[in-house]
Amino acid sequence: MRLAVRVAATYELQDESFGCLMVEPSLSGERHRVVEEDLTTSPTRSCVLGRDLYGNPQRHFIAPKGRFSFAFSATVEVEPNAEIPEDAVKHPAQDLPPETLIYTLPSRYCESDVLSRMAQSEFGDLAPGAGQVRAIADWVRSRVEYRYGTTGPTTSARGTAIDRVGVCRDFAHLVIAFCRALDIPARYVSGYALGLEPPDFHGYVQVYLGGAWHNVDATFAGLRPALVPIALGRDATDVAMMTLWTPHEVVEQSVEVCKVGD
């Protein structure tokens, strides 16, 4: 299917600032291809596209004091989202590709070591693989209330496990922490989601089973029709849409994702 993606935001900068912007998906991935795209930033003294530690497209810019804004639009061909295959198996640690090992370890917002006992108690008796991951997502969906304004940028998986409330970021962090506690590689993905209400950037999970990465979204009981990854990393720290090195305020932000064509 073909999606039209649009995002725009305006910030008030208290001083000239260096910034990193991540709203541009890779031009091609396993399940998507960018047909066309356009990015405008205003005003900027410099604006260069690079890549971060994980290979994510990352725009580096310098903006003067005052109002700074950006607008990004793209047409993306994407395969329909799919469930984890029933026969997707868990790999022994020694058989995992080296690049996946980092996603079995605790990180700032996914304290899998702290939540290990809980993960073993709730899911340790289940057969490893797709069913176990599905059980984790179902548990988070049923035990955590989705509610805006209840968590902040420092909320971690441990906090979500205790308070049982949060948004997509918090749901994803808890799923990741439980999976890693069971030695299943799991990573955080920021992306665009078709059918998300209200429209916004979306945080979800990818787990490594059966030799491939698979999408997991604990915020939705069904299957999101399409997901376009922007950036991936250990947790939300690695995939922030905007990082600025000066005090600032968000003036406005909008995200639109819609299906186009047949």
C-alpha positions, 0 to 999 in steps of 0.5 A, spaced: 500 500 500 502 507 499 501 512 504 502 519 505 506 522 511 506 529 513 509 532 519 510 539 522 513 543 528 515 549 530 519 551 536 522 557 540 529 557 541 532 561 547 539 561 543 542 559 537 542 551 537 545 545 534 539 540 533 538 533 531 532 531 527 529 524 526 523 524 522 525 521 515 525 514 514 530 510 511 529 510 503 528 503 503 527 497 508 525 490 509 518 492 508 517 499 505 520 504 500 520 511 500 517 514 493 518 521 494 520 526 500 521 533 502 524 536 508 524 544 509 527 547 515 527 555 517 531 558 518 537 554 519 545 556 518 546 549 516 542 542 515 546 536 513 543 529 513 547 523 516 546 517 520 547 515 527 550 510 531 544 505 529 544 507 522 538 511 522 537 517 518 539 523 522 538 530 520 544 535 523 542 542 523 544 549 526 538 554 528 538 561 530 535 564 536 528 565 536 522 561 532 525 554 528 520 550 524 520 544 520 516 540 515 517 533 512 512 530 507 513 523 504 510 518 499 511 511 502 510 504 499 509 499 505 507 492 506 501 491 510 503 489 517 503 482 519 503 478 525 509 474 528 509 467 525 507 461 529 513 458 528 518 463 529 522 460 535 527 463 540 534 463 538 539 460 544 544 466 545 550 463 542 546 463 536 544 470 535 547 475 530 552 479 534 548 486 532 542 483 536 546 482 542 545 489 545 538 488 545 538 483 550 541 487 555 538 492 560 538 500 558 536 506 561 528 505 560 528 498 559 530 495 566 530 488 564 534 486 570 530 489 575 524 486 572 527 479 571 523 476 577 517 479 574 518 476 567 519 469 569 513 469 574 508 471 569 511 468 562 517 463 564 513 457 564 510 459 557 514 456 551 519 460 548 517 464 541 512 467 538 506 465 543 510 467 549 511 474 546 504 475 544 502 473 551 507 479 554 504 484 549 497 481 551 499 482 558 501 489 558 495 491 554 490 488 559 494 491 565 496 498 563 491 503 562 493 507 556 492 515 558 495 521 555 499 526 560 500 520 566 507 519 564 513 523 563 520 523 559 523 519 565 518 514 566 521 507 565 519 500 564 519 499 572 515 505 573 510 503 568 510 496 571 508 499 578 503 505 576 500 501 570 498 507 566 502 510 560 502 511 553 505 508 547 512 509 549 511 506 556 507 500 553 513 499 548 518 499 554 515 494 558 514 489 553 522 490 551 524 489 558 520 483 559 522 480 552 530 482 554 529 479 561 527 472 557 533 473 553 529 475 547 532 481 543 527 487 543 528 494 540 524 500 540 522 503 534 519 510 533 515 510 526 509 512 523 502 508 524 496 508 519 490 509 523 493 511 529 488 516 533 489 521 534 495 522 529 502 522 532 509 519 532 508 512 534 513 508 539 512 500 538 517 494 539 521 489 534 523 482 537 528 478 534 525 471 533 526 465 527 532 469 524 528 476 523 525 482 526 517 482 527 513 488 529 509 488 536 504 493 538 501 492 545 497 498 545 492 495 540 488 489 540 488 488 533 493 489 528 496 496 526 495 496 518 501 499 516 507 501 520 513 505 517 519 505 521 523 512 522 529 510 527 530 504 532 535 503 538 535 500 545 529 505 548 526 512 546 533 515 548 536 513 542 530 515 537 528 522 539 524 525 534 528 532 536 534 533 540 536 540 541 542 543 545 539 549 548 533 551 552 526 551 548 519 550 547 514 546 543 510 551 539 506 546 535 506 540 532 502 535 527 502 529 524 498 526 519 498 519 516 493 516 510 493 511 505 493 514 498 491 510 491 488 504 491 
